[in-house]
Amino acid sequence: MCYHPCETVCNRAHLDSSVSIHSVERFLGDLAAERGWTFEPPAARTGRRVLVIGAGPSGLSAAYHLTRLGHEVEIRDAGAAPGGMMRYGIPGYRLPRDVLDIELNRIAAMGVRLTSDHRVDDLAAERDEGGFDAVFVAVGAHLAKRVDIPARDAGTMVDAVSFLRNVASGEKPAIGRHVAVYGGGNTAMDAARVARRLGAEDAVIVYRRTREQMPAHEEEAQDAEREGVRINWLRTISAFDGPELQVEVMELDASGYPRPTGRFETLAADTLIMALGQETESAFMRTLPGVEFDNDGSVRVSESLMTGCPGVFAGGDMVPSERTVTVGVGHGKKAAHHIDAWLHNATGAPSAKHPTATFDSLHLWFFGDAARRQQPELEPDRRVKTFEEVVGGLSAGEATYEAGRCLSCGNCFECDGCLGACPEDAVIKLGVGHRYKFDYDRCTGCAVCFDQCPVHAIEMFPEPK
C-alpha cells in the first residue's frame, strides 16, 4: 500500500534513524476512527457535477477532494462493494476490512453518492446522459497478464488477481499442499502469503530475475520469507504437469538480462498461481474523441492527468505510474485540483513549496539521540494460521514520542534559541504559536541567530541598498 518513501529522505536518518512517519499517521487514522471524527462540509457549493468511475483508492481520493472543493460527486463502480483493490486485492492481514469500511462511510457521509454493481460500457454516453461537467476515470488494472505454459489437467492454474479476489470474497479454494507462484511483484508476494494461510505447507515463488531486479518492495519479500515462503531466483517455468512443475535455470548476460541455460529443475506444485502483472480494461473509453492508449490498455494523460478529451481525467493504476495505493491516492488529489481549475477555466498551478532544509544546514545542539519506536507485529508462526492484521499500531505515548523525534526541518518550533542568542535584543517573541519577529532597526546582521538555529528556520539575505 504505502511504502513510506518520505522516510527515505528524512534528515533524522543521518542522526540515528528516520522518524517513523507512517506509524504516526497510522495512529492518527486509528484515533479518528475511534473517536468518530468527521470532515467539515465545504463552505459553498459550486453547482458543478463530477462523475468518478471506480471506487478504488484513486477514485475515492478524488471524490473526497472534489467534495471538499464544493462539487457534487457521484462514484460508479463495477464491484459488489466499494474499495477496488483495497477490498479485492490487498489481503486483510495488511488492510482490515473494518478499517476500509470506516473510511468509506466517512466519505459517504460527506454527501458523495456511490453506486456499486454499475459497469460502465460507454463513458461518453454515461457522461452525457448524466449531465456531468467533468469525469475522473480510475478503474485500476484488474486484468491479469497471461503467458502460455504447457500444462495438463492434473494441476490447477489460476491468475493471482482472481485468486486474491476470490479469497477476499470469502472463498477458500482448494490449493493442495504445494503451491507455486510465478512472478516477482508485490502481488506475487501476497498470493504466496495467502496460500500459506490457506494451508499450503510449501509455497514457492518462481522469478526469472534476481532479488535486486524484482519489482516487489524488499519488505514484502522479507515478510513472505519470514512466513516460510521460498523464492527461487533466476528461474522460469517451462511446463506445469501437476503435481510437478518444470523450471529452467536462468543466468544474467553482460547487460544484466536473464538468458536460458538449458538446465532444468523439477518442483512440487499442486497449484500454479500466475502473478505476471496486470492490465487495465479501458475499452469503454474508446468512444471518447482524443483519448490515446498504450498497448496494455493504459490511458495516456498530461501532467494535469487530463486525457486527450477535454474534461476527462484519469489516474491510479490505469495510467503509466507505480501501482501502489499511495500513488493512487495522490493521483486522486492531484486530479481533483486540476478538475476544479478546469471547471473554473483556470490553470491548476502547483502551490509554492518551502525550500528544502538539508541535514548539513541544521545545527543539532538542541537534539539528542532518541531510538525509533517499532510497531508490534504478529509472530510468523501465528501469521500463517490467521488473516489477522500483521502490523499493529503505536500507543498514544509511543506515537507522541515518535512525533517528538521530528527535527522540524525548516520550521520554527519556538525553542527561544534566537531570542536568547541575539546580543542586540532584536528578536521579539510574539507569544506561543506566533513565533517571532525581528526589529531591523536594532539588527546588525551578525548572524548569531542564524548560526544557532537548530532547524534552519532563519534565512540571511543581503540588506537592500
C-alpha positions as CSV (number, residue, x, y, z in Angstrom):
1,M,0.0,0.0,0.0
2,C,2.3,2.8,1.3
3,Y,6.0,2.0,1.4
4,H,6.7,5.4,3.1
5,P,9.2,6.8,0.7
6,C,9.1,10.1,2.7
7,E,11.1,8.3,5.4
8,T,14.0,7.7,2.9
9,V,14.7,11.5,2.8
10,C,14.1,12.2,6.5
11,N,17.1,14.1,7.9
12,R,16.8,12.3,11.2
13,A,18.3,9.2,9.4
14,H,21.7,11.0,9.4
15,L,21.4,11.4,13.2
16,D,20.2,7.9,14.3
17,S,17.2,6.7,12.3
18,S,14.3,8.3,10.3
19,V,11.1,9.3,12.0
20,S,8.5,6.6,11.7
21,I,6.2,8.9,9.8
22,H,3.9,6.2,8.7
23,S,3.3,4.8,12.2
24,V,2.4,8.3,13.5
25,E,-0.1,8.8,10.6
26,R,-1.4,5.3,11.3
27,F,-2.1,6.3,14.9
28,L,-3.9,9.4,13.9
29,G,-6.1,7.5,11.5
30,D,-6.9,4.9,14.1
31,L,-7.7,7.7,16.6
32,A,-10.0,9.4,14.1
33,A,-11.9,6.2,13.6
34,E,-12.1,5.5,17.3
35,R,-13.5,9.0,18.1
36,G,-15.7,9.2,15.0
37,W,-14.1,12.4,13.6
38,T,-15.9,13.7,10.6
39,F,-14.9,16.1,7.8
40,E,-16.1,19.7,7.7
41,P,-18.6,20.4,4.9
42,P,-17.5,22.7,2.1
43,A,-18.0,26.4,2.7
44,A,-20.0,26.7,-0.5
45,R,-21.4,24.6,-3.4
46,T,-20.3,25.2,-6.9
47,G,-23.2,23.6,-8.7
48,R,-20.9,21.6,-10.8
49,R,-21.2,17.8,-11.1
50,V,-18.3,15.4,-11.5
51,L,-18.6,11.7,-12.3
52,V,-16.0,9.3,-10.9
53,I,-15.6,5.9,-12.4
54,G,-14.1,3.4,-10.0
55,A,-14.3,3.3,-6.2
56,G,-10.7,2.3,-5.6
57,P,-8.1,4.4,-3.8
58,S,-7.7,7.0,-6.6
59,G,-11.4,7.4,-7.3
60,L,-12.3,7.7,-3.6
61,S,-9.5,10.2,-3.1
62,A,-10.7,12.3,-6.0
63,A,-14.3,12.2,-4.7
64,Y,-13.2,13.3,-1.2
65,H,-11.1,16.3,-2.5
66,L,-13.7,17.3,-5.1
67,T,-16.4,17.3,-2.5
68,R,-14.3,19.4,-0.2
69,L,-13.9,21.9,-3.1
70,G,-17.7,22.2,-3.3
71,H,-18.6,20.0,-6.2
72,E,-21.3,17.3,-6.4
73,V,-19.7,13.9,-6.9
74,E,-21.1,10.6,-7.9
75,I,-19.0,7.4,-8.0
76,R,-20.0,4.5,-10.2
77,D,-18.2,1.2,-9.6
78,A,-18.5,-2.3,-11.1
79,G,-17.7,-4.1,-7.9
80,A,-20.2,-5.6,-5.5
81,A,-18.8,-3.3,-2.8
82,P,-16.5,-0.2,-3.0
83,G,-12.8,-0.3,-2.4
84,G,-11.3,-1.7,-5.6
85,M,-8.0,-3.5,-5.0
86,M,-8.1,-2.4,-1.3
87,R,-11.1,-4.7,-0.9
88,Y,-10.5,-7.4,-3.5
89,G,-6.7,-7.4,-4.0
90,I,-4.9,-6.4,-0.8
91,P,-5.3,-9.2,1.8
92,G,-7.0,-8.5,5.1
93,Y,-3.8,-9.1,7.1
94,R,-2.5,-5.9,5.5
95,L,-5.7,-3.9,5.4
96,P,-8.5,-5.0,7.7
97,R,-11.9,-4.6,6.0
98,D,-13.4,-2.8,9.0
99,V,-10.9,-0.1,8.7
100,L,-11.7,0.3,5.0
101,D,-15.4,0.4,5.7
102,I,-14.9,3.2,8.3
103,E,-13.1,5.3,5.7
104,L,-15.7,4.6,3.1
105,N,-18.5,5.6,5.4
106,R,-16.7,8.9,6.3
107,I,-16.6,9.8,2.6
108,A,-20.2,8.8,2.0
109,A,-21.2,11.0,5.0
110,M,-19.8,14.0,3.1
111,G,-22.5,13.6,0.5
112,V,-20.7,11.5,-2.1
113,R,-23.2,9.3,-4.0
114,L,-21.8,5.8,-4.5
115,T,-23.4,3.3,-6.8
116,S,-22.0,-0.3,-6.8
117,D,-22.6,-3.1,-9.3
118,H,-22.6,-0.5,-12.1
119,R,-20.5,-1.4,-15.0
120,V,-19.8,1.4,-17.5
121,D,-19.7,0.3,-21.1
122,D,-19.8,3.7,-22.8
123,L,-18.2,6.6,-20.9
124,A,-19.4,9.2,-23.4
125,A,-23.0,8.1,-23.0
126,E,-22.7,7.9,-19.3
127,R,-21.3,11.4,-19.0
128,D,-23.8,13.0,-21.4
129,E,-26.9,11.2,-20.1
130,G,-26.0,12.1,-16.5
131,G,-25.3,15.8,-17.3
132,F,-21.8,15.7,-15.7
133,D,-19.4,18.6,-16.2
134,A,-16.2,16.6,-15.8
135,V,-15.2,13.0,-15.4
136,F,-12.4,11.2,-13.5
137,V,-11.7,7.6,-14.5
138,A,-9.9,5.3,-12.1
139,V,-10.9,1.8,-12.8
140,G,-7.5,0.3,-11.9
141,A,-5.8,-2.7,-13.5
142,H,-7.8,-5.8,-12.8
143,L,-6.9,-7.9,-15.9
144,A,-4.2,-10.5,-15.3
145,K,-1.4,-10.7,-17.9
146,R,-1.1,-14.2,-19.4
147,V,1.6,-16.4,-20.7
148,D,1.4,-19.7,-22.5
149,I,2.7,-22.6,-20.3
150,P,2.3,-26.2,-21.5
151,A,0.0,-27.8,-18.9
152,R,-2.2,-30.8,-18.4
153,D,-5.4,-31.1,-16.4
154,A,-3.8,-32.7,-13.4
155,G,-2.9,-29.4,-11.8
156,T,-4.7,-26.1,-11.0
157,M,-3.6,-22.9,-12.7
158,V,-5.1,-19.6,-11.7
159,D,-4.2,-16.0,-12.1
160,A,-3.2,-14.1,-8.9
161,V,-5.9,-11.3,-9.4
162,S,-8.7,-13.9,-9.4
163,F,-7.2,-15.9,-6.6
164,L,-6.9,-12.9,-4.3
165,R,-10.3,-11.6,-5.2
166,N,-12.0,-15.0,-4.5
167,V,-10.3,-15.3,-1.1
168,A,-11.2,-11.7,-0.3
169,S,-14.8,-12.5,-1.2
170,G,-14.9,-15.3,1.4
171,E,-14.0,-18.3,-0.7
172,K,-11.4,-20.9,0.4
173,P,-10.1,-22.5,-2.8
174,A,-8.6,-26.0,-2.6
175,I,-4.9,-25.4,-3.5
176,G,-3.2,-28.5,-2.2
177,R,-0.1,-28.9,-0.1
178,H,2.4,-27.4,-2.6
179,V,1.8,-24.0,-4.3
180,A,4.0,-22.2,-6.8
181,V,3.6,-18.5,-7.7
182,Y,5.1,-17.2,-10.9
183,G,6.2,-13.6,-10.8
184,G,8.3,-11.2,-8.7
185,G,6.0,-8.3,-7.8
186,N,4.0,-7.4,-4.7
187,T,1.0,-9.3,-5.9
188,A,3.1,-12.5,-6.2
189,M,4.2,-12.0,-2.5
190,D,0.6,-11.5,-1.4
191,A,-0.5,-14.6,-3.3
192,A,2.2,-16.8,-1.7
193,R,1.4,-15.5,1.8
194,V,-2.3,-16.1,1.3
195,A,-1.6,-19.6,0.1
196,R,0.3,-20.3,3.3
197,R,-2.7,-19.0,5.3
198,L,-5.0,-21.4,3.3
199,G,-2.9,-24.3,4.5
200,A,-0.2,-24.7,1.9
201,E,2.7,-26.5,3.5
202,D,5.1,-25.3,0.8
203,A,4.8,-22.0,-1.1
204,V,7.5,-21.1,-3.6
205,I,7.8,-18.0,-5.8
206,V,9.5,-18.5,-9.2
207,Y,11.0,-15.4,-10.6
208,R,13.3,-15.1,-13.7
209,R,15.5,-12.3,-12.4
210,T,17.5,-11.6,-9.3
211,R,16.4,-10.2,-5.9
212,E,17.9,-6.8,-6.8
213,Q,15.8,-6.7,-10.0
214,M,12.4,-7.8,-8.6
215,P,9.6,-5.2,-8.8
216,A,8.3,-6.2,-5.4
217,H,9.4,-4.0,-2.5
218,E,12.1,-5.6,-0.3
219,E,10.0,-5.5,2.8
220,E,7.3,-7.5,1.0
221,A,9.8,-10.2,0.1
222,Q,11.2,-10.3,3.6
223,D,7.7,-10.7,5.1
224,A,7.0,-13.5,2.7
225,E,10.2,-15.3,3.7
226,R,9.5,-14.9,7.4
227,E,6.3,-16.7,6.8
228,G,8.0,-19.7,5.2
229,V,7.7,-18.7,1.5
230,R,10.7,-19.8,-0.6
231,I,11.8,-17.6,-3.5
232,N,13.6,-19.2,-6.4
233,W,15.6,-16.5,-8.2
234,L,16.7,-16.8,-11.9
235,R,14.1,-19.4,-12.8
236,T,11.4,-19.5,-15.4
237,I,8.6,-22.0,-15.8
238,S,8.7,-24.2,-18.9
239,A,5.9,-26.7,-18.1
240,F,3.3,-27.5,-15.5
241,D,2.1,-31.0,-15.1
242,G,0.6,-31.1,-11.5
243,P,1.8,-32.2,-9.1
244,E,5.1,-31.2,-10.7
245,L,6.5,-28.0,-12.2
246,Q,9.4,-27.8,-14.6
247,V,11.6,-24.7,-14.3
248,E,14.6,-23.7,-16.4
249,V,17.6,-22.1,-14.7
250,M,18.5,-18.7,-16.0
251,E,21.7,-16.6,-15.8
252,L,22.4,-13.0,-16.4
253,D,24.3,-11.9,-19.5
254,A,26.7,-9.0,-19.6
255,S,23.9,-6.5,-19.8
256,G,22.1,-8.0,-16.8
257,Y,19.3,-9.6,-18.9
258,P,18.3,-13.2,-17.9
259,R,19.2,-15.9,-20.5
260,P,18.2,-19.6,-20.5
261,T,20.9,-22.1,-19.7
262,G,19.2,-25.3,-20.8
263,R,19.4,-26.7,-17.3
264,F,16.1,-27.8,-15.8
265,E,14.7,-28.5,-12.3
266,T,11.5,-30.1,-11.0
267,L,9.4,-28.6,-8.2
268,A,6.4,-30.0,-6.4
269,A,3.2,-27.9,-7.2
270,D,-0.4,-28.8,-6.9
271,T,-1.4,-25.3,-7.9
272,L,0.3,-22.7,-10.0
273,I,-0.7,-19.0,-9.4
274,M,0.3,-16.6,-12.2
275,A,1.3,-13.2,-11.0
276,L,2.9,-11.7,-14.1
277,G,1.4,-8.2,-13.9
278,Q,-1.9,-6.6,-14.7
279,E,-3.5,-4.6,-17.5
280,T,-6.4,-2.2,-17.5
281,E,-9.7,-2.6,-19.1
282,S,-10.3,0.7,-20.9
283,A,-12.4,-0.2,-23.9
284,F,-15.3,1.8,-22.5
285,M,-13.4,5.0,-23.1
286,R,-12.8,4.4,-26.8
287,T,-15.9,6.3,-27.8
288,L,-14.4,9.5,-26.5
289,P,-12.5,11.6,-29.1
290,G,-8.9,12.3,-28.5
291,V,-8.1,9.7,-25.8
292,E,-4.9,7.7,-26.5
293,F,-4.0,4.3,-25.1
294,D,-0.8,2.2,-24.6
295,N,-0.6,-1.4,-25.7
296,D,-1.6,-2.7,-22.2
297,G,-4.7,-0.5,-22.2
298,S,-3.2,2.2,-20.0
299,V,-4.6,5.7,-20.8
300,R,-2.2,8.4,-21.7
301,V,-2.6,11.6,-19.7
302,S,-1.0,15.0,-19.5
303,E,0.8,16.4,-16.4
304,S,-2.6,17.5,-15.1
305,L,-3.9,13.9,-15.6
306,M,-6.3,15.0,-18.3
307,T,-6.7,12.7,-21.3
308,G,-6.9,14.0,-24.8
309,C,-10.6,14.5,-24.4
310,P,-11.3,17.9,-22.6
311,G,-12.8,17.4,-19.2
312,V,-12.0,13.7,-18.9
313,F,-9.2,12.9,-16.5
314,A,-7.7,9.6,-15.5
315,G,-5.4,8.3,-12.7
316,G,-4.3,5.4,-10.5
317,D,-3.3,2.1,-11.9
318,M,-4.9,2.8,-15.3
319,V,-2.3,5.4,-16.2
320,P,1.5,4.7,-16.5
321,S,2.9,5.0,-13.0
322,E,3.9,3.0,-10.0
323,R,1.0,0.9,-8.9
324,T,0.5,1.4,-5.1
325,V,-2.4,2.7,-3.0
326,T,-0.3,5.8,-2.1
327,V,0.3,6.8,-5.7
328,G,-3.4,6.2,-6.5
329,V,-4.5,8.4,-3.6
330,G,-2.0,11.1,-4.8
331,H,-3.4,10.9,-8.3
332,G,-6.9,11.4,-6.9
333,K,-5.9,14.5,-5.0
334,K,-3.9,15.9,-7.9
335,A,-6.7,15.3,-10.4
336,A,-9.3,16.9,-8.1
337,H,-7.4,20.1,-8.0
338,H,-6.9,20.1,-11.8
339,I,-10.6,19.3,-12.4
340,D,-11.5,22.2,-10.1
341,A,-9.2,24.5,-12.0
342,W,-10.6,23.3,-15.4
343,L,-14.2,23.8,-14.2
344,H,-13.3,27.4,-13.3
345,N,-11.4,28.0,-16.6
346,A,-8.2,28.3,-14.6
347,T,-4.8,26.7,-14.6
348,G,-4.1,24.3,-11.8
349,A,-0.7,25.7,-10.9
350,P,1.1,23.8,-8.0
351,S,1.3,25.7,-4.7
352,A,4.6,27.1,-3.7
353,K,6.8,24.9,-1.5
354,H,9.3,25.9,1.1
355,P,12.9,25.4,0.3
356,T,14.2,22.1,1.5
357,A,16.3,22.2,4.7
358,T,19.1,19.7,4.2
359,F,20.8,17.9,7.0
360,D,24.0,19.9,6.7
361,S,22.1,23.1,7.2
362,L,20.8,22.1,10.7
363,H,22.5,22.8,14.0
364,L,21.8,19.9,16.2
365,W,22.8,21.2,19.6
366,F,19.1,21.0,20.6
367,F,18.6,17.3,19.8
368,G,19.9,14.2,21.4
369,D,19.7,10.5,20.4
370,A,16.2,9.0,20.5
371,A,15.6,5.5,19.4
372,R,12.9,4.9,16.8
373,R,9.7,3.2,18.2
374,Q,8.8,-0.1,16.5
375,Q,5.3,-1.2,15.7
376,P,4.2,-4.5,17.2
377,E,4.0,-7.5,14.8
378,L,2.5,-10.9,14.9
379,E,5.0,-13.8,15.2
380,P,5.5,-15.7,11.9
381,D,4.1,-18.9,13.3
382,R,0.9,-17.2,14.2
383,R,0.6,-15.2,11.0
384,V,0.2,-18.2,8.7
385,K,-2.7,-19.5,10.7
386,T,-4.8,-16.4,10.6
387,F,-5.8,-13.4,8.5
388,E,-5.4,-11.1,11.5
389,E,-3.5,-7.8,10.8
390,V,0.2,-8.4,10.9
391,V,1.5,-5.0,11.9
392,G,-0.2,-3.2,14.8
393,G,-0.2,0.5,15.7
394,L,1.6,2.6,18.3
395,S,0.1,3.5,21.6
396,A,-0.7,7.2,22.3
397,G,2.5,7.6,24.3
398,E,4.6,5.9,21.7
399,A,3.1,8.0,18.9
400,T,3.7,11.2,20.8
401,Y,7.3,10.2,21.5
402,E,7.9,9.3,17.8
403,A,6.4,12.6,16.6
404,G,8.7,14.3,19.0
405,R,11.7,12.8,17.2
406,C,11.0,15.1,14.2
407,L,13.7,17.6,13.7
408,S,11.2,20.2,12.4
409,C,13.5,20.9,9.4
410,G,13.0,24.4,8.1
411,N,10.1,25.1,10.5
412,C,10.4,27.1,13.7
413,F,9.2,25.3,16.8
414,E,9.9,28.2,19.2
415,C,12.9,26.9,21.1
416,D,13.8,30.5,22.0
417,G,17.4,30.0,20.9
418,C,17.4,33.0,18.7
419,L,15.8,35.1,21.5
420,G,18.5,34.3,23.9
421,A,21.4,34.5,21.5
422,C,20.7,37.9,20.0
423,P,23.2,40.5,21.5
424,E,21.0,43.4,20.4
425,D,17.6,42.3,21.6
426,A,16.4,42.5,18.0
427,V,14.3,39.3,18.3
428,I,10.8,39.8,19.7
429,K,8.7,36.9,20.9
430,L,5.1,37.1,19.7
431,G,3.6,34.6,22.1
432,V,3.0,30.8,22.0
433,G,2.2,29.7,18.5
434,H,3.0,33.0,16.9
435,R,6.8,32.7,16.7
436,Y,9.0,35.8,16.5
437,K,9.6,39.0,14.5
438,F,12.8,40.9,14.0
439,D,13.4,44.6,14.8
440,Y,15.5,45.6,11.9
441,D,16.4,48.9,13.4
442,R,18.3,47.0,16.1
443,C,19.5,44.1,14.0
444,T,23.2,44.4,12.9
445,G,23.2,41.3,10.7
446,C,25.7,39.5,12.9
447,A,24.0,36.1,12.0
448,V,24.2,34.8,15.6
449,C,20.5,33.8,15.4
450,F,21.1,32.1,12.1
451,D,24.1,30.2,13.3
452,Q,22.4,28.7,16.3
453,C,19.0,28.0,14.8
454,P,18.7,24.2,15.2
455,V,16.3,23.7,12.3
456,H,17.4,26.2,9.7
457,A,14.2,28.2,10.1
458,I,16.1,31.5,9.7
459,E,17.4,32.8,6.4
460,M,20.0,35.5,5.9
461,F,19.7,37.9,2.9
462,P,21.8,40.8,1.8
463,E,20.5,44.1,3.1
464,P,18.9,46.1,0.2
465,K,20.9,49.1,-0.9
